[in-house]
């Protein structure tokens, strides 16, 4: 048991260092955690201590998986369905283009230029068609864009993009059977029933018991996650839908949302991002660097040239257009999930898996760094409220 505590302490030290460096360099904390994780994984591999990082330990997978679920839930909770009605056309078109352009482009590159077989080529297209809801939402929260019209557009389009990825993966590779129908049926029922159940719980038990709303949300998310995995889908998909369904309820209590974010970003997401970075095999990427570079450039080019003209019809400010486009060009959660699915089901081999995952994680880093460095729409930013200022603000009310 002591080894688990030692490893956990080490990873949170890495998270602490990442936060300090990110603050000094003025870049996203999530991106720095991925970079630090990659460096740690490479050094540990060279020193022969890679297995001691416990990346495949059950407790590590649980925390990382729960982080992805909570980030997706919170990003969905930012999207009140009433507010999205006016953006439905925009997020649908941008999301579909964001999925189709890199899917077609990466598949063509893998099949015709890299001479991969058809199934591995299609898998590469699916994995590289994604956006990174985890990275995008972390950046939105860090800069405060989640409350802006631009932020809601980006989050909504990310959902449509990744929904296309999930559906594409299911239609091409995963079997559609009675389990899928059960999952869809239960999800539809939850959409209609969950708001009433949650409001009843809040009315009768909230503010009288210890964090019952947090326990309720974790129970629902994990239960639906189990059902999603049983049906052959992914637990992050129902998390996003549940977040949207409960958006009206959750937005009524800002401090409750802040507590959920603190738990997620303080405890869960450092493990998620650090682990994602550590799983990148730099030797495998360097050994096939031209293949890696071709797929990476292909994803970014097809994303940018597909999305920028479309986004330009909805956004007129130059920084907003490029920021929107670049964040939609990221990838992480669904990309790595798709790659792992391909490896587990013998669709791709280990080398192809390492290259695809490397491209996915690089696409989480490079576009976001460029976006935040050169195209940050700072005209939308407000002065942030620091956590240590909250008591004085509350007292002043």
Secondary structure, 3 states (H helix, E strand, C coil): CHHHHHHHHHHHHHHHHHHHHHHHHCCCHHHHHHHHHHHHHHHHHHHCCHHHHCCCCHHHHHHHHHHHHHHHHHHHHCCCHHHHHHHHHHHHHHHHHHHHHHHHHHHHHHHHHCCCCHHHHHHHHHHCCCCCHHHHHHHHHHHCHHHCHHHHHHHHHHHHHHHHHHHHHHHHCCCCCHHHHHHHHHHHHHHHHHHHHHHHHHHHHCCCCCCHHHHHHHHHHHHHHHHHHHHCCCHHHHHHHHHHHCHHHHCCCHHHHHHHHHHHHHHHHHHHHHHHHHCCCHHHHHHCHHHHHHHHHHHHHHHHHHHHHHHHCCCCCHHHHHHHHHHHCCCCHHHHHHHHHHHHCCCCCHHHHHHHHHHHHHHHHHHHHHHHHHCCCHHHCCCCCCHHHHHHHHHHC
